[in-house]
Amino acid sequence: MLTHKELKARALERADVNAEYDRLDEEFQFIDEFLKARTAAGVTQAEIAERIGTTQSAVARLESGRGKHSPSIATLEKYAHALGCRLELRLVNEMPSRKEDGRTTRPTGRAKKLGAG
């Protein structure tokens, strides 16, 4: 029987699986931030639900990333505030830009922040 690590490595050898894995990476990192914050705060899903006025199952869907609909920014802000955090959204330039002389520059990797909360 394969271990999880071996199964993952084998699956990622397929180009289609690898592409989908990469596509979902940012979403899973985002969800992981929420889970880490809740764990660090020592708060259960039920406690978060009570604090933001929803159900435990709604919090579970939000944390799984498998819901039919993406949560609104307002919902994400409520979740963050219930943990004593603030939500911070960033736009990161992925496209090269052109200087006045026509040369192409690479993005610096610095993020422009849109503060929320």
Chimera marker file (.cmm) of the C-alpha trace (Angstrom):
<marker_set name="trace">
<marker id="1" x="0.000" y="0.000" z="0.000" r="1" g="1" b="0" radius="0.5"/>
<marker id="2" x="1.268" y="3.476" z="-0.896" r="1" g="1" b="0" radius="0.5"/>
<marker id="3" x="1.769" y="6.137" z="1.736" r="1" g="1" b="0" radius="0.5"/>
<marker id="4" x="0.085" y="9.511" z="1.258" r="1" g="1" b="0" radius="0.5"/>
<marker id="5" x="3.440" y="11.039" z="0.322" r="1" g="1" b="0" radius="0.5"/>
<marker id="6" x="4.121" y="8.351" z="-2.304" r="1" g="1" b="0" radius="0.5"/>
<marker id="7" x="0.612" y="8.609" z="-3.743" r="1" g="1" b="0" radius="0.5"/>
<marker id="8" x="0.907" y="12.396" z="-3.990" r="1" g="1" b="0" radius="0.5"/>
<marker id="9" x="4.306" y="12.166" z="-5.708" r="1" g="1" b="0" radius="0.5"/>
<marker id="10" x="2.944" y="9.632" z="-8.199" r="1" g="1" b="0" radius="0.5"/>
<marker id="11" x="-0.161" y="11.707" z="-8.915" r="1" g="1" b="0" radius="0.5"/>
<marker id="12" x="1.871" y="14.888" z="-9.435" r="1" g="1" b="0" radius="0.5"/>
<marker id="13" x="3.858" y="13.155" z="-12.183" r="1" g="1" b="0" radius="0.5"/>
<marker id="14" x="0.754" y="13.566" z="-14.356" r="1" g="1" b="0" radius="0.5"/>
<marker id="15" x="0.745" y="16.949" z="-16.079" r="1" g="1" b="0" radius="0.5"/>
<marker id="16" x="-3.017" y="17.460" z="-15.660" r="1" g="1" b="0" radius="0.5"/>
<marker id="17" x="-2.923" y="16.680" z="-11.926" r="1" g="1" b="0" radius="0.5"/>
<marker id="18" x="0.147" y="18.855" z="-11.419" r="1" g="1" b="0" radius="0.5"/>
<marker id="19" x="-1.481" y="21.796" z="-13.233" r="1" g="1" b="0" radius="0.5"/>
<marker id="20" x="-4.653" y="21.550" z="-11.119" r="1" g="1" b="0" radius="0.5"/>
<marker id="21" x="-2.597" y="21.200" z="-7.933" r="1" g="1" b="0" radius="0.5"/>
<marker id="22" x="-0.692" y="24.386" z="-8.813" r="1" g="1" b="0" radius="0.5"/>
<marker id="23" x="-3.922" y="26.188" z="-9.714" r="1" g="1" b="0" radius="0.5"/>
<marker id="24" x="-5.415" y="25.424" z="-6.299" r="1" g="1" b="0" radius="0.5"/>
<marker id="25" x="-2.250" y="26.142" z="-4.288" r="1" g="1" b="0" radius="0.5"/>
<marker id="26" x="-3.088" y="29.779" z="-3.444" r="1" g="1" b="0" radius="0.5"/>
<marker id="27" x="-6.620" y="28.855" z="-2.372" r="1" g="1" b="0" radius="0.5"/>
<marker id="28" x="-5.351" y="26.118" z="-0.060" r="1" g="1" b="0" radius="0.5"/>
<marker id="29" x="-2.719" y="28.445" z="1.398" r="1" g="1" b="0" radius="0.5"/>
<marker id="30" x="-5.463" y="30.961" z="2.137" r="1" g="1" b="0" radius="0.5"/>
<marker id="31" x="-7.641" y="28.343" z="3.827" r="1" g="1" b="0" radius="0.5"/>
<marker id="32" x="-4.616" y="27.112" z="5.785" r="1" g="1" b="0" radius="0.5"/>
<marker id="33" x="-4.147" y="30.643" z="7.193" r="1" g="1" b="0" radius="0.5"/>
<marker id="34" x="-7.685" y="30.568" z="8.576" r="1" g="1" b="0" radius="0.5"/>
<marker id="35" x="-7.185" y="27.136" z="10.130" r="1" g="1" b="0" radius="0.5"/>
<marker id="36" x="-3.872" y="28.148" z="11.707" r="1" g="1" b="0" radius="0.5"/>
<marker id="37" x="-5.406" y="31.332" z="13.136" r="1" g="1" b="0" radius="0.5"/>
<marker id="38" x="-8.340" y="29.440" z="14.627" r="1" g="1" b="0" radius="0.5"/>
<marker id="39" x="-6.072" y="26.776" z="16.094" r="1" g="1" b="0" radius="0.5"/>
<marker id="40" x="-3.725" y="29.402" z="17.547" r="1" g="1" b="0" radius="0.5"/>
<marker id="41" x="-6.700" y="31.153" z="19.135" r="1" g="1" b="0" radius="0.5"/>
<marker id="42" x="-7.924" y="27.859" z="20.605" r="1" g="1" b="0" radius="0.5"/>
<marker id="43" x="-11.397" y="28.370" z="19.149" r="1" g="1" b="0" radius="0.5"/>
<marker id="44" x="-13.707" y="25.661" z="17.769" r="1" g="1" b="0" radius="0.5"/>
<marker id="45" x="-15.790" y="25.912" z="14.624" r="1" g="1" b="0" radius="0.5"/>
<marker id="46" x="-18.898" y="26.083" z="16.807" r="1" g="1" b="0" radius="0.5"/>
<marker id="47" x="-17.451" y="29.026" z="18.753" r="1" g="1" b="0" radius="0.5"/>
<marker id="48" x="-16.582" y="30.878" z="15.541" r="1" g="1" b="0" radius="0.5"/>
<marker id="49" x="-20.083" y="30.198" z="14.233" r="1" g="1" b="0" radius="0.5"/>
<marker id="50" x="-21.645" y="31.657" z="17.374" r="1" g="1" b="0" radius="0.5"/>
<marker id="51" x="-19.426" y="34.739" z="17.227" r="1" g="1" b="0" radius="0.5"/>
<marker id="52" x="-20.270" y="35.521" z="13.602" r="1" g="1" b="0" radius="0.5"/>
<marker id="53" x="-23.906" y="34.471" z="13.667" r="1" g="1" b="0" radius="0.5"/>
<marker id="54" x="-23.857" y="31.360" z="11.512" r="1" g="1" b="0" radius="0.5"/>
<marker id="55" x="-23.785" y="27.597" z="11.922" r="1" g="1" b="0" radius="0.5"/>
<marker id="56" x="-20.877" y="25.267" z="12.623" r="1" g="1" b="0" radius="0.5"/>
<marker id="57" x="-21.528" y="23.523" z="9.301" r="1" g="1" b="0" radius="0.5"/>
<marker id="58" x="-21.209" y="26.855" z="7.445" r="1" g="1" b="0" radius="0.5"/>
<marker id="59" x="-17.830" y="27.427" z="9.126" r="1" g="1" b="0" radius="0.5"/>
<marker id="60" x="-16.781" y="23.879" z="8.169" r="1" g="1" b="0" radius="0.5"/>
<marker id="61" x="-17.696" y="24.579" z="4.519" r="1" g="1" b="0" radius="0.5"/>
<marker id="62" x="-15.777" y="27.862" z="4.589" r="1" g="1" b="0" radius="0.5"/>
<marker id="63" x="-12.709" y="26.130" z="6.017" r="1" g="1" b="0" radius="0.5"/>
<marker id="64" x="-12.886" y="23.217" z="3.583" r="1" g="1" b="0" radius="0.5"/>
<marker id="65" x="-12.893" y="25.375" z="0.463" r="1" g="1" b="0" radius="0.5"/>
<marker id="66" x="-15.429" y="22.997" z="-1.046" r="1" g="1" b="0" radius="0.5"/>
<marker id="67" x="-18.525" y="25.147" z="-0.783" r="1" g="1" b="0" radius="0.5"/>
<marker id="68" x="-20.697" y="25.840" z="-3.797" r="1" g="1" b="0" radius="0.5"/>
<marker id="69" x="-20.090" y="29.543" z="-3.411" r="1" g="1" b="0" radius="0.5"/>
<marker id="70" x="-17.030" y="31.483" z="-2.384" r="1" g="1" b="0" radius="0.5"/>
<marker id="71" x="-17.491" y="33.381" z="0.868" r="1" g="1" b="0" radius="0.5"/>
<marker id="72" x="-17.912" y="37.131" z="0.646" r="1" g="1" b="0" radius="0.5"/>
<marker id="73" x="-15.233" y="39.489" z="1.864" r="1" g="1" b="0" radius="0.5"/>
<marker id="74" x="-17.654" y="40.530" z="4.614" r="1" g="1" b="0" radius="0.5"/>
<marker id="75" x="-17.886" y="36.919" z="5.820" r="1" g="1" b="0" radius="0.5"/>
<marker id="76" x="-14.112" y="36.526" z="5.758" r="1" g="1" b="0" radius="0.5"/>
<marker id="77" x="-13.784" y="39.775" z="7.729" r="1" g="1" b="0" radius="0.5"/>
<marker id="78" x="-16.253" y="38.521" z="10.344" r="1" g="1" b="0" radius="0.5"/>
<marker id="79" x="-14.316" y="35.278" z="10.670" r="1" g="1" b="0" radius="0.5"/>
<marker id="80" x="-11.022" y="37.154" z="11.048" r="1" g="1" b="0" radius="0.5"/>
<marker id="81" x="-12.470" y="39.598" z="13.595" r="1" g="1" b="0" radius="0.5"/>
<marker id="82" x="-13.923" y="36.721" z="15.627" r="1" g="1" b="0" radius="0.5"/>
<marker id="83" x="-10.329" y="35.535" z="16.077" r="1" g="1" b="0" radius="0.5"/>
<marker id="84" x="-8.982" y="38.978" z="16.912" r="1" g="1" b="0" radius="0.5"/>
<marker id="85" x="-7.409" y="39.293" z="13.459" r="1" g="1" b="0" radius="0.5"/>
<marker id="86" x="-7.956" y="41.561" z="10.499" r="1" g="1" b="0" radius="0.5"/>
<marker id="87" x="-8.334" y="40.478" z="6.900" r="1" g="1" b="0" radius="0.5"/>
<marker id="88" x="-5.734" y="41.757" z="4.492" r="1" g="1" b="0" radius="0.5"/>
<marker id="89" x="-6.169" y="41.288" z="0.740" r="1" g="1" b="0" radius="0.5"/>
<marker id="90" x="-3.291" y="41.789" z="-1.660" r="1" g="1" b="0" radius="0.5"/>
<marker id="91" x="-2.920" y="42.157" z="-5.406" r="1" g="1" b="0" radius="0.5"/>
<marker id="92" x="0.400" y="40.842" z="-6.666" r="1" g="1" b="0" radius="0.5"/>
<marker id="93" x="1.543" y="41.875" z="-10.135" r="1" g="1" b="0" radius="0.5"/>
<marker id="94" x="2.314" y="38.749" z="-12.158" r="1" g="1" b="0" radius="0.5"/>
<marker id="95" x="2.773" y="40.441" z="-15.511" r="1" g="1" b="0" radius="0.5"/>
<marker id="96" x="6.004" y="42.052" z="-16.702" r="1" g="1" b="0" radius="0.5"/>
<marker id="97" x="5.690" y="45.788" z="-17.199" r="1" g="1" b="0" radius="0.5"/>
<marker id="98" x="7.284" y="48.043" z="-19.820" r="1" g="1" b="0" radius="0.5"/>
<marker id="99" x="9.606" y="50.894" z="-18.977" r="1" g="1" b="0" radius="0.5"/>
<marker id="100" x="9.485" y="54.127" z="-20.976" r="1" g="1" b="0" radius="0.5"/>
<marker id="101" x="12.410" y="52.913" z="-23.101" r="1" g="1" b="0" radius="0.5"/>
<marker id="102" x="10.422" y="49.792" z="-24.081" r="1" g="1" b="0" radius="0.5"/>
<marker id="103" x="12.422" y="47.333" z="-21.984" r="1" g="1" b="0" radius="0.5"/>
<marker id="104" x="10.466" y="44.723" z="-20.056" r="1" g="1" b="0" radius="0.5"/>
<marker id="105" x="10.860" y="44.532" z="-16.305" r="1" g="1" b="0" radius="0.5"/>
<marker id="106" x="9.952" y="41.666" z="-14.049" r="1" g="1" b="0" radius="0.5"/>
<marker id="107" x="7.572" y="42.032" z="-11.106" r="1" g="1" b="0" radius="0.5"/>
<marker id="108" x="9.374" y="42.657" z="-7.843" r="1" g="1" b="0" radius="0.5"/>
<marker id="109" x="7.211" y="40.289" z="-5.876" r="1" g="1" b="0" radius="0.5"/>
<marker id="110" x="6.110" y="43.124" z="-3.610" r="1" g="1" b="0" radius="0.5"/>
<marker id="111" x="2.418" y="43.191" z="-2.972" r="1" g="1" b="0" radius="0.5"/>
<marker id="112" x="0.045" y="46.104" z="-3.096" r="1" g="1" b="0" radius="0.5"/>
<marker id="113" x="-2.198" y="45.830" z="-0.064" r="1" g="1" b="0" radius="0.5"/>
<marker id="114" x="-5.893" y="46.459" z="0.130" r="1" g="1" b="0" radius="0.5"/>
<marker id="115" x="-6.636" y="46.719" z="3.821" r="1" g="1" b="0" radius="0.5"/>
<marker id="116" x="-9.917" y="45.228" z="4.854" r="1" g="1" b="0" radius="0.5"/>
<marker id="117" x="-11.178" y="45.549" z="8.351" r="1" g="1" b="0" radius="0.5"/>
<link id1="1" id2="2" r="1" g="1" b="0" radius="0.2"/>
<link id1="2" id2="3" r="1" g="1" b="0" radius="0.2"/>
<link id1="3" id2="4" r="1" g="1" b="0" radius="0.2"/>
<link id1="4" id2="5" r="1" g="1" b="0" radius="0.2"/>
<link id1="5" id2="6" r="1" g="1" b="0" radius="0.2"/>
<link id1="6" id2="7" r="1" g="1" b="0" radius="0.2"/>
<link id1="7" id2="8" r="1" g="1" b="0" radius="0.2"/>
<link id1="8" id2="9" r="1" g="1" b="0" radius="0.2"/>
<link id1="9" id2="10" r="1" g="1" b="0" radius="0.2"/>
<link id1="10" id2="11" r="1" g="1" b="0" radius="0.2"/>
<link id1="11" id2="12" r="1" g="1" b="0" radius="0.2"/>
<link id1="12" id2="13" r="1" g="1" b="0" radius="0.2"/>
<link id1="13" id2="14" r="1" g="1" b="0" radius="0.2"/>
<link id1="14" id2="15" r="1" g="1" b="0" radius="0.2"/>
<link id1="15" id2="16" r="1" g="1" b="0" radius="0.2"/>
<link id1="16" id2="17" r="1" g="1" b="0" radius="0.2"/>
<link id1="17" id2="18" r="1" g="1" b="0" radius="0.2"/>
<link id1="18" id2="19" r="1" g="1" b="0" radius="0.2"/>
<link id1="19" id2="20" r="1" g="1" b="0" radius="0.2"/>
<link id1="20" id2="21" r="1" g="1" b="0" radius="0.2"/>
<link id1="21" id2="22" r="1" g="1" b="0" radius="0.2"/>
<link id1="22" id2="23" r="1" g="1" b="0" radius="0.2"/>
<link id1="23" id2="24" r="1" g="1" b="0" radius="0.2"/>
<link id1="24" id2="25" r="1" g="1" b="0" radius="0.2"/>
<link id1="25" id2="26" r="1" g="1" b="0" radius="0.2"/>
<link id1="26" id2="27" r="1" g="1" b="0" radius="0.2"/>
<link id1="27" id2="28" r="1" g="1" b="0" radius="0.2"/>
<link id1="28" id2="29" r="1" g="1" b="0" radius="0.2"/>
<link id1="29" id2="30" r="1" g="1" b="0" radius="0.2"/>
<link id1="30" id2="31" r="1" g="1" b="0" radius="0.2"/>
<link id1="31" id2="32" r="1" g="1" b="0" radius="0.2"/>
<link id1="32" id2="33" r="1" g="1" b="0" radius="0.2"/>
<link id1="33" id2="34" r="1" g="1" b="0" radius="0.2"/>
<link id1="34" id2="35" r="1" g="1" b="0" radius="0.2"/>
<link id1="35" id2="36" r="1" g="1" b="0" radius="0.2"/>
<link id1="36" id2="37" r="1" g="1" b="0" radius="0.2"/>
<link id1="37" id2="38" r="1" g="1" b="0" radius="0.2"/>
<link id1="38" id2="39" r="1" g="1" b="0" radius="0.2"/>
<link id1="39" id2="40" r="1" g="1" b="0" radius="0.2"/>
<link id1="40" id2="41" r="1" g="1" b="0" radius="0.2"/>
<link id1="41" id2="42" r="1" g="1" b="0" radius="0.2"/>
<link id1="42" id2="43" r="1" g="1" b="0" radius="0.2"/>
<link id1="43" id2="44" r="1" g="1" b="0" radius="0.2"/>
<link id1="44" id2="45" r="1" g="1" b="0" radius="0.2"/>
<link id1="45" id2="46" r="1" g="1" b="0" radius="0.2"/>
<link id1="46" id2="47" r="1" g="1" b="0" radius="0.2"/>
<link id1="47" id2="48" r="1" g="1" b="0" radius="0.2"/>
<link id1="48" id2="49" r="1" g="1" b="0" radius="0.2"/>
<link id1="49" id2="50" r="1" g="1" b="0" radius="0.2"/>
<link id1="50" id2="51" r="1" g="1" b="0" radius="0.2"/>
<link id1="51" id2="52" r="1" g="1" b="0" radius="0.2"/>
<link id1="52" id2="53" r="1" g="1" b="0" radius="0.2"/>
<link id1="53" id2="54" r="1" g="1" b="0" radius="0.2"/>
<link id1="54" id2="55" r="1" g="1" b="0" radius="0.2"/>
<link id1="55" id2="56" r="1" g="1" b="0" radius="0.2"/>
<link id1="56" id2="57" r="1" g="1" b="0" radius="0.2"/>
<link id1="57" id2="58" r="1" g="1" b="0" radius="0.2"/>
<link id1="58" id2="59" r="1" g="1" b="0" radius="0.2"/>
<link id1="59" id2="60" r="1" g="1" b="0" radius="0.2"/>
<link id1="60" id2="61" r="1" g="1" b="0" radius="0.2"/>
<link id1="61" id2="62" r="1" g="1" b="0" radius="0.2"/>
<link id1="62" id2="63" r="1" g="1" b="0" radius="0.2"/>
<link id1="63" id2="64" r="1" g="1" b="0" radius="0.2"/>
<link id1="64" id2="65" r="1" g="1" b="0" radius="0.2"/>
<link id1="65" id2="66" r="1" g="1" b="0" radius="0.2"/>
<link id1="66" id2="67" r="1" g="1" b="0" radius="0.2"/>
<link id1="67" id2="68" r="1" g="1" b="0" radius="0.2"/>
<link id1="68" id2="69" r="1" g="1" b="0" radius="0.2"/>
<link id1="69" id2="70" r="1" g="1" b="0" radius="0.2"/>
<link id1="70" id2="71" r="1" g="1" b="0" radius="0.2"/>
<link id1="71" id2="72" r="1" g="1" b="0" radius="0.2"/>
<link id1="72" id2="73" r="1" g="1" b="0" radius="0.2"/>
<link id1="73" id2="74" r="1" g="1" b="0" radius="0.2"/>
<link id1="74" id2="75" r="1" g="1" b="0" radius="0.2"/>
<link id1="75" id2="76" r="1" g="1" b="0" radius="0.2"/>
<link id1="76" id2="77" r="1" g="1" b="0" radius="0.2"/>
<link id1="77" id2="78" r="1" g="1" b="0" radius="0.2"/>
<link id1="78" id2="79" r="1" g="1" b="0" radius="0.2"/>
<link id1="79" id2="80" r="1" g="1" b="0" radius="0.2"/>
<link id1="80" id2="81" r="1" g="1" b="0" radius="0.2"/>
<link id1="81" id2="82" r="1" g="1" b="0" radius="0.2"/>
<link id1="82" id2="83" r="1" g="1" b="0" radius="0.2"/>
<link id1="83" id2="84" r="1" g="1" b="0" radius="0.2"/>
<link id1="84" id2="85" r="1" g="1" b="0" radius="0.2"/>
<link id1="85" id2="86" r="1" g="1" b="0" radius="0.2"/>
<link id1="86" id2="87" r="1" g="1" b="0" radius="0.2"/>
<link id1="87" id2="88" r="1" g="1" b="0" radius="0.2"/>
<link id1="88" id2="89" r="1" g="1" b="0" radius="0.2"/>
<link id1="89" id2="90" r="1" g="1" b="0" radius="0.2"/>
<link id1="90" id2="91" r="1" g="1" b="0" radius="0.2"/>
<link id1="91" id2="92" r="1" g="1" b="0" radius="0.2"/>
<link id1="92" id2="93" r="1" g="1" b="0" radius="0.2"/>
<link id1="93" id2="94" r="1" g="1" b="0" radius="0.2"/>
<link id1="94" id2="95" r="1" g="1" b="0" radius="0.2"/>
<link id1="95" id2="96" r="1" g="1" b="0" radius="0.2"/>
<link id1="96" id2="97" r="1" g="1" b="0" radius="0.2"/>
<link id1="97" id2="98" r="1" g="1" b="0" radius="0.2"/>
<link id1="98" id2="99" r="1" g="1" b="0" radius="0.2"/>
<link id1="99" id2="100" r="1" g="1" b="0" radius="0.2"/>
<link id1="100" id2="101" r="1" g="1" b="0" radius="0.2"/>
<link id1="101" id2="102" r="1" g="1" b="0" radius="0.2"/>
<link id1="102" id2="103" r="1" g="1" b="0" radius="0.2"/>
<link id1="103" id2="104" r="1" g="1" b="0" radius="0.2"/>
<link id1="104" id2="105" r="1" g="1" b="0" radius="0.2"/>
<link id1="105" id2="106" r="1" g="1" b="0" radius="0.2"/>
<link id1="106" id2="107" r="1" g="1" b="0" radius="0.2"/>
<link id1="107" id2="108" r="1" g="1" b="0" radius="0.2"/>
<link id1="108" id2="109" r="1" g="1" b="0" radius="0.2"/>
<link id1="109" id2="110" r="1" g="1" b="0" radius="0.2"/>
<link id1="110" id2="111" r="1" g="1" b="0" radius="0.2"/>
<link id1="111" id2="112" r="1" g="1" b="0" radius="0.2"/>
<link id1="112" id2="113" r="1" g="1" b="0" radius="0.2"/>
<link id1="113" id2="114" r="1" g="1" b="0" radius="0.2"/>
<link id1="114" id2="115" r="1" g="1" b="0" radius="0.2"/>
<link id1="115" id2="116" r="1" g="1" b="0" radius="0.2"/>
<link id1="116" id2="117" r="1" g="1" b="0" radius="0.2"/>
</marker_set>
